[in-house]
Amino acid sequence: MEHTYQYSWIIPFITLPIPMVIGGGLLLFPTATKKFRRMLSFLSVFLLSIVMLFAINLLLQQINRHSIYQSVWSWTINNDFSLEFGFLIDPLTSIMLILITTVGMMVLIYSDNYMSHDKGYLRFFAYMSFFNSSMVGLVSSSNLIQIYFFWELVGMCSYLLIGFWFTRPVVGNACQKAFITNRVGDFGFLLGILGLYWITGSLEFRDLFEIVKNLIYNNKVDPLFVTLCSLLLFSGAVAKSAQFPLHIWLPDAMEGPTPISALIHAATMVAAGVFLVARLLPLFRVIPYIMNLIALIGLVTVLLGATLALAQKDIKKGLAYSTMSQLGYMILALGMGSARSSLFHLITHAYSKALLFLGSGSIIHSMEAVVGYSPHKSQNMGLMGGLTKHVSITKISFLLGTLSLSGIPPFACFWSKDEILSDSWLYSPIFAIIACYTAGLTAFYMFRIYLLTFEGHLNIHFQDYSGKKSSSFYSISLWGKGGSRLIKKTNSFLTFLKINTNKRASFFLKKTYRADLNVRKSSSTFHISYLNNIFFPYPQEANNTMLVPMLVLASFTLFIGFIGSPFNQEEEGLDILSKLLTPSLYFLDQNSKESTDCYQFLTNATFSVSIAFFGIFIASFLYKPVYSSLQNLDFLNLTVRKGFQKILRDKIIYLIYDWSYNRGYIDVLYAKSLTSGLRRLTEFTHFFDKQVIDRIINGLGFSSFFLGEGIKYLGGGRISSYLLFYLFSIFIFLFLVVPFYFNF
């Protein structure tokens, strides 16, 4: 075991040769490097698999021997200052290493096919390999400055991968938005590190916790300053884990390729903020009010993310807001002192959400075969529906992830989310009510995504793939009503209505259709056009390279939750997860229990599952047509009755829809107050500099010039005149200034 620990420092560097080889090859030998692209991608997967084997070995040793290993070496030494780098292996590191490597491997295998036709195939794998190295280095760091170093590297990789398709202006804006938002939190993180080093003289975790604890208990440090430093440290986690109010970058980050959404923005990098708070939890616990603030930020993020996911049309952005909400659950649990339940949910959510994102990538991949490459169409759930019998394996995998995230037993997220909800009742009934309400919203919006995607019929090109004439609510057909009867099925292709291509006017039908009521506040008119003898294929299932990683993640989603199940307890009353976390010196769970009351567990589970089923029922009623008499009615027509129902439609539903679809108006608020405010401040500063400062300086120059010219003519060249003027000035000074001085 000691031999393995001694060489564990090499783990972050195992995958580093891939970006170096690809980067150097593309610069020096681009043609030859591109010929070996499949071999280089295989090598990246192979090297990450070696890291995974190391991680599994370290985890088994942690479970069996309960030991913590730390290796530190000095990097720079200058008088009293010593900067050290090191490698720390404890339960938290072991958990994160397993998570990073397993999800990373599945995403790399999946990406081989997903990015196969992209010109930046090699560049993508170089970025991903460099990210994996940086992420492994981050979770195994032994001090704050080393964490910050890798913290910035993973942020840089995120920026590069979000802007991977940088030729699209919206992608450039998205990566810049992510970069600037994270810089706000990272700058606060750096200030917090420097502040703690100033009062403690150390950046090592073990020394830092002990010194701060002694300083606070002995009243040798200003509590306000320590609180400020802790808040600055927490700001880094707020930005990286997309917590309110620095959450605005995450939905825009979905402009990048879907595999990076699964790895970076669902399972690993966004979890780095949760990892940081868990690592610094012993520090936060001894500082007044910090834990309460962390719990409050987590609760606000939980509710905000769930409400903003309710009306999103882009499937990836809906999942992004779901990620934001689930990360809020983890931060909430850490603020309540429940480190075990937070880390448990981190594990279960990572596998479930990675599965959902890879499933969404498979859906987008199949939709592009029908509508062509267009993010506005291939990712729009309003243009989906009826995909069940065409992408059945993707549908089953996506359903498993949806059930897990909704909190349905025995799937993974049920066990962890139920534990957080139980701990919230012990912490605060108000927090518990909001957390339980959000659990119902989670089940609602997740099944909304599922039903809009797989049920009903595919609205694009009028094709009814499910064999039904009804449509899902909010399933938007851009071409209006009545078009489905114009389409014929020919084997596996769509045959469009033949027209005379010699006449330009015949490309468009004379009759026009207004957009459905589902396209709210839209009065534009859409024309139906049909091209001659052009065939469009049905959506097709992805190949095995994409399906196998999804099935592996689906198996994790099914079984990973049992590691923390109360029914999986040994003789000492601890499950595997609790046994793993017990020896850690860096976080001790205040709310952990050595044994679980089965009756209490079943009571809590029944309550949480009932909430989830209620959300599923509402989603099924609103988004899946049940009654034939309602098949041609949209969602708003269902609520149009009389009196209260009209008020419900006009006031409540529109209000909720507008709030959710417009992202809570938070982006607009930032644009008006920060972006526009800074622009106006810059313009005012420029005006003040040019019109005031420059004119004052120029005026002084001109006045000194004219004053010099005037004084020049006063000189006559006679010394007696100069002496007379000098004596006269002294007399005036004595006559006016001296009496005034003595009077006071």
C-alpha angles and dihedrals in degrees: 000000000000089000091056092048092051092059097038091097088079093065097091091051099051096087095035096092091067098067089040094053094042094045094047092043094051090050098045106023108016098162096048092044092054090053090060095045096117091050091050092049090050089049091053090053091046094052092047089051088057089053088050091054090051090050093050090050092051092048092052090050090050091052095046103038106023095218134148120214127195128178119187132180130180118252102179130007121191119164105296094351120090124174112201134189122200150156121245124194117189134132093281092052092047093052093049093046091054091048095048096046099043096046090039092055093050092049093049092051090047091048093057090075099027092057097031095112095041119109090220094057095125093040089054093054091046091055093045094050091048090050092052091051092049093047093050089049091050097054093044096049118124100204142032099253091053090050089051091052093055090036089065093045094056088046090053091050090050090052092050094047096045088052093043092120091045095161089078110081093217090057092052090051091048096053091045090051091051091047096050095043092051091046089061092057094038092053089054089047091055092048089051091052092050092047093052091046090052093057099035107028091220139087099188112112098230094048093041095055094047095046095048091046092052093044092053096044092048093045092237095133135048106259090210092059093048090048090051092050090050091050090052091051090050091051088068090057091046092057098040095046094042096243123165125307096018095047098101096097098061102073091045089051087070087082087084124083114296096243091063089050088057096046108029105024099038113026115019123011096040087049089058090084090055089047091052094051090047091049092050096040095110088056095048093048095064094049117084120246095358094105091049091051092049090051091048093050089049092050093049090049092049093055097038095050092049094050093047091052093058099085105023114133097193107083093213094049090050089054090045092058088046088055090050091053094048091048086054088058089055093049090046091054092049090050089053090052094250099130093158095057091044093054091042090056089045089060098043095043093049094059095040096047093043087054091050093049093048087048090052088050090054089050092049089047091054094043091053088062088062106035099023125236105328121130090200090060107026092050097038110106089200088070095047133074135116095051094130101101094038100050100023097153091049089047093054093046092047091048091053090052091046093051090047095051090045090059100247116155137273092021122104104259092050092072096046099040091047089054092052091049091050092050091048091061088057092049103044132339091216091054090046094052092051092045092050092046089052090051088060091048089051092056089046099052094039092055089043087060092046096048095045090050104043108017131065114023137306106263099195111099089004091271115156100205094171093055092243128118094210125093133216116253112267088016096138122209108199091200098058131237130320098036098110093075090061095064127090127198116232110180105290098341138083115238114205123212110277116239138174104271092191091074116066093204091058091068087078129047116238092231116077131200131213119228117270119265086253088074092074123217091000122137098167119125122232125207122211115230129185125193121216118256095344117142128202121198127232117256107275134204117259119253126261095270088067098033099052095060089048092052092048091051089046089057089051089050090053100046112018093083092066092072088076098032116130087226090061097070128136129215094283090056097251128120122219094268094049090046090053094048097044099085095049115119093195104064128022115188110234093193098045117123126204092217135023126225104229092205092053091046093051091047093052092043092051090052095048094044090050090055090050093049090049090055090047091050093052091048091048092049094049102037105031118062110236106165122053091220089062097046096104096042124096127220096270093049089058091064097043105103123114139308110337094025091056090051088047091055098042099040114022105029095043090045093052092043094050092045092052100039092047091050094248089299087273093125089050090049092051091046092051099040104032109022097036092036093053091046091053091046090051092049091048091048090050091049092047091049094049101036102033113021096037092045092050091050092045090046091053089050093050093044092051088050094052092041090053091048091051095047090049091069093050093067113091098172095244116125093204090061091050092051091049092052090047094052091046091054091050091050091052090048093051093044097049109025104036097055090046090052094051092048089063 
